[in-house]
Amino acid sequence: MSGTMTGFAYLVASVCFIMALRGLSSPDSARQGNIFGVVGMTIAIFTTLMDPGVVSYSTIILGILIGGSIGTVVALKIEMTALPQLVAAFHSLVGLAAVFVATAAFYNPEAYGIGTLGDISGASLVELSLGAVIGAITFSGSVVAFAKLQGLVSGNPLVFPGQHKLNLVIGIAIVVMIIMLISGQTTSSYWILVALAFVIGFLIIMPIGGADMPVVVSMLNSYSGWAACGIGFTLSNPALIVTGALVGSSGAIL
């Protein structure tokens, strides 16, 4: 598929996603919104699979079959009252996927056209770092939200002295590690950065009570969107950028 056709296909997919979001704004048009979403995602997936850079179709198909089978079983068995924790679980997977993609891009930048190992462009490292950080925060935060909604842990807020100061210190450390990663491009800097993001995601959500978890799920929805958007820049994928921005902004509004 030519570059022009690829760009046009991603544009059509993006329009479908926008129409899906518009349709989901009302119960009367929700069904049409879902249809637009399915069409847009089908176009986006098909266009991506037509990329000449695809190395192994068998691995992709295997992943689709495994993920699709698990998703179908879960969707058929889940109770409507358990949808909030299901959404939280899905958000955790989006965040984890963002971390995996960022890690793959960091260790094999040639495959993503962002440089060579140890010599990745600064802009790409910023995008990669933000995607990994937001993804890690989304993953650990969503796991906590799922556990609280499912009753696996207490829904009471978990607070301790100096909690806000600790969060501030970790936040500053994350910024410092991003700067160190850009300047040194060492694997230790990258993994320390990811680990700090996982920790702060846990610390952000634990102090929030179970009654406020629906708000937290919306916030994590926004985070997952921005994580996808950041990875979209790393992959140079317009559809992923647009979709991530839509999810991120809509989640923030909610």
C-alpha positions as CSV (number, residue, x, y, z in Angstrom):
1,M,0.0,0.0,0.0
2,S,1.4,3.4,-1.0
3,G,2.1,6.2,1.5
4,T,-0.8,8.2,0.1
5,M,-3.3,5.4,0.4
6,T,-2.0,4.6,3.9
7,G,-2.5,8.2,5.0
8,F,-6.0,8.3,3.4
9,A,-7.0,5.1,5.1
10,Y,-5.8,6.4,8.5
11,L,-7.7,9.6,7.9
12,V,-10.9,7.6,7.2
13,A,-10.4,5.6,10.3
14,S,-9.8,8.7,12.4
15,V,-13.1,10.2,11.1
16,C,-14.9,7.0,12.0
17,F,-13.5,7.2,15.5
18,I,-14.7,10.8,15.8
19,M,-18.2,9.8,14.6
20,A,-18.1,6.9,17.1
21,L,-17.4,9.3,20.0
22,R,-20.2,11.5,18.8
23,G,-22.6,8.6,18.5
24,L,-21.8,7.4,22.0
25,S,-22.8,10.7,23.4
26,S,-26.5,9.7,23.3
27,P,-28.3,6.4,24.0
28,D,-30.3,6.8,20.9
29,S,-27.2,6.9,18.6
30,A,-25.0,4.6,20.7
31,R,-25.5,1.6,18.4
32,Q,-24.5,3.7,15.3
33,G,-21.5,5.0,17.3
34,N,-20.3,1.4,18.1
35,I,-20.6,0.5,14.4
36,F,-18.5,3.5,13.4
37,G,-15.9,2.5,16.0
38,V,-15.8,-1.1,14.7
39,V,-15.4,0.1,11.1
40,G,-12.7,2.6,12.0
41,M,-10.7,0.0,14.0
42,T,-11.1,-2.5,11.1
43,I,-9.7,0.0,8.6
44,A,-6.9,0.9,11.0
45,I,-5.9,-2.7,11.6
46,F,-6.1,-3.7,7.9
47,T,-4.0,-0.7,6.9
48,T,-1.4,-1.4,9.5
49,L,-1.2,-5.1,8.4
50,M,-0.6,-3.9,4.8
51,D,2.6,-2.1,5.9
52,P,5.6,-3.5,4.1
53,G,7.6,-3.4,7.3
54,V,5.5,-6.2,8.9
55,V,7.9,-9.0,9.8
56,S,5.6,-11.9,10.9
57,Y,2.0,-12.2,10.0
58,S,1.7,-15.5,11.9
59,T,2.7,-13.8,15.2
60,I,0.2,-11.0,14.7
61,I,-2.6,-13.4,13.8
62,L,-1.8,-15.6,16.8
63,G,-2.0,-12.5,19.1
64,I,-5.3,-11.5,17.6
65,L,-6.7,-15.0,18.1
66,I,-5.5,-15.2,21.7
67,G,-6.6,-11.7,22.6
68,G,-9.9,-12.0,20.8
69,S,-10.8,-15.3,22.4
70,I,-10.1,-14.0,25.9
71,G,-11.9,-10.8,25.2
72,T,-15.0,-12.7,23.9
73,V,-15.1,-15.0,26.8
74,V,-14.8,-12.2,29.3
75,A,-17.4,-10.0,27.6
76,L,-19.9,-12.9,27.5
77,K,-19.5,-13.8,31.1
78,I,-19.2,-10.4,32.8
79,E,-22.1,-9.0,34.7
80,M,-23.3,-5.4,33.9
81,T,-22.6,-4.4,37.5
82,A,-18.9,-5.4,37.0
83,L,-18.3,-3.3,34.0
84,P,-16.3,-0.6,35.9
85,Q,-13.7,-3.1,37.0
86,L,-13.6,-4.6,33.5
87,V,-12.9,-1.2,32.1
88,A,-10.1,-0.7,34.7
89,A,-8.6,-4.1,33.7
90,F,-8.7,-3.1,30.0
91,H,-7.0,0.2,30.8
92,S,-4.2,-1.6,32.6
93,L,-3.6,-3.7,29.4
94,V,-3.4,-0.5,27.3
95,G,-0.9,1.0,29.7
96,L,1.2,-2.2,29.7
97,A,1.1,-2.3,25.9
98,A,2.4,1.2,25.8
99,V,5.3,0.2,28.1
100,F,6.1,-2.8,25.9
101,V,6.1,-0.7,22.7
102,A,8.3,1.9,24.3
103,T,10.7,-0.8,25.5
104,A,10.8,-2.4,22.0
105,A,11.5,1.0,20.4
106,F,14.3,1.7,23.0
107,Y,16.1,-1.6,22.4
108,N,15.5,-1.8,18.6
109,P,15.2,1.8,17.4
110,E,16.2,0.8,13.8
111,A,12.9,-1.1,13.4
112,Y,11.0,2.1,14.2
113,G,13.2,4.5,12.2
114,I,14.1,6.6,15.2
115,G,17.9,6.0,15.1
116,T,20.3,3.3,16.3
117,L,20.8,1.7,19.7
118,G,22.5,4.3,21.9
119,D,21.9,7.0,19.3
120,I,18.2,7.7,19.3
121,S,17.0,11.1,18.4
122,G,16.2,13.4,21.3
123,A,12.6,14.1,20.2
124,S,11.9,10.3,19.8
125,L,13.3,9.7,23.3
126,V,11.0,12.3,24.8
127,E,8.0,10.7,23.0
128,L,9.2,7.2,24.0
129,S,9.7,8.3,27.7
130,L,6.4,10.0,28.0
131,G,4.6,7.0,26.5
132,A,6.4,4.6,28.9
133,V,5.8,6.8,32.0
134,I,2.1,7.4,31.3
135,G,1.6,3.7,30.3
136,A,3.3,2.5,33.5
137,I,1.2,4.9,35.7
138,T,-1.9,3.7,33.9
139,F,-1.1,0.1,34.4
140,S,-0.3,0.1,38.1
141,G,-3.1,2.6,38.8
142,S,-5.6,0.5,36.9
143,V,-4.6,-2.6,38.7
144,V,-5.2,-0.9,42.1
145,A,-8.6,0.4,40.8
146,F,-9.6,-3.1,39.6
147,A,-8.6,-4.6,43.0
148,K,-10.6,-2.1,44.9
149,L,-13.7,-2.4,42.7
150,Q,-13.5,-6.2,42.7
151,G,-13.1,-6.2,46.5
152,L,-9.7,-7.9,46.4
153,V,-8.3,-5.1,48.6
154,S,-10.0,-2.7,51.0
155,G,-11.8,0.2,49.4
156,N,-10.8,2.5,52.2
157,P,-8.2,5.2,51.4
158,L,-4.6,4.1,52.2
159,V,-2.8,7.2,53.5
160,F,0.5,7.6,55.5
161,P,2.5,10.6,56.7
162,G,4.5,12.4,54.1
163,Q,2.6,10.8,51.2
164,H,2.3,13.9,49.1
165,K,6.0,14.8,49.7
166,L,7.0,11.3,48.5
167,N,4.9,11.7,45.4
168,L,6.6,15.0,44.7
169,V,10.0,13.5,45.1
170,I,9.2,10.6,42.8
171,G,7.7,13.1,40.2
172,I,10.9,15.1,40.3
173,A,12.9,11.9,40.0
174,I,11.0,10.9,36.9
175,V,11.7,14.2,35.2
176,V,15.4,13.8,36.2
177,M,15.5,10.3,34.8
178,I,14.0,11.4,31.5
179,I,16.7,14.1,31.2
180,M,19.4,11.5,32.0
181,L,17.9,9.0,29.5
182,I,18.0,11.6,26.8
183,S,21.6,12.6,27.5
184,G,23.0,9.1,28.3
185,Q,20.6,6.7,26.7
186,T,21.5,4.0,29.2
187,T,19.3,1.0,29.9
188,S,19.6,1.6,33.7
189,S,18.1,5.1,33.3
190,Y,15.2,3.6,31.2
191,W,14.3,0.9,33.7
192,I,14.6,3.2,36.7
193,L,12.3,5.6,34.9
194,V,9.7,2.8,34.3
195,A,10.0,1.5,37.8
196,L,9.4,5.0,39.3
197,A,6.3,5.4,37.1
198,F,4.9,2.1,38.2
199,V,5.4,3.1,41.9
200,I,3.8,6.5,41.6
201,G,0.8,5.0,39.7
202,F,0.3,2.8,42.8
203,L,0.7,5.7,45.2
204,I,-1.6,8.0,43.3
205,I,-4.6,5.6,43.4
206,M,-4.3,3.9,46.8
207,P,-5.3,7.0,48.8
208,I,-8.6,7.2,46.9
209,G,-11.6,5.5,48.4
210,G,-13.7,2.9,46.6
211,A,-16.7,5.2,46.3
212,D,-14.6,7.5,44.0
213,M,-13.3,4.7,41.8
214,P,-15.7,5.6,38.8
215,V,-14.0,9.0,38.7
216,V,-10.6,7.2,38.9
217,V,-11.5,4.9,36.0
218,S,-12.4,7.9,33.9
219,M,-9.0,9.5,34.8
220,L,-7.2,6.3,33.9
221,N,-9.1,6.2,30.7
222,S,-7.6,9.6,29.9
223,Y,-4.2,8.4,30.9
224,S,-4.4,5.3,28.6
225,G,-5.4,7.6,25.7
226,W,-2.4,9.9,26.2
227,A,-0.1,6.8,26.5
228,A,-1.4,5.6,23.2
229,C,-1.0,9.0,21.7
230,G,2.6,9.2,22.8
231,I,3.3,5.7,21.3
232,G,1.6,6.9,18.1
233,F,4.3,9.5,17.7
234,T,7.0,6.9,18.3
235,L,5.4,4.6,15.7
236,S,4.6,7.5,13.4
237,N,1.0,6.3,13.3
238,P,-1.5,9.1,12.6
239,A,-4.5,6.9,13.6
240,L,-3.0,6.0,16.9
241,I,-2.2,9.7,17.6
242,V,-5.7,10.8,16.8
243,T,-7.4,8.0,18.6
244,G,-5.2,8.4,21.7
245,A,-5.9,12.2,21.7
246,L,-9.7,11.5,21.5
247,V,-9.6,9.0,24.3
248,G,-7.4,11.2,26.4
249,S,-9.5,14.3,26.0
250,S,-12.8,12.6,26.5
251,G,-11.6,10.8,29.6
252,A,-10.4,14.1,31.0
253,I,-13.8,15.7,30.4
254,L,-15.6,12.7,32.0
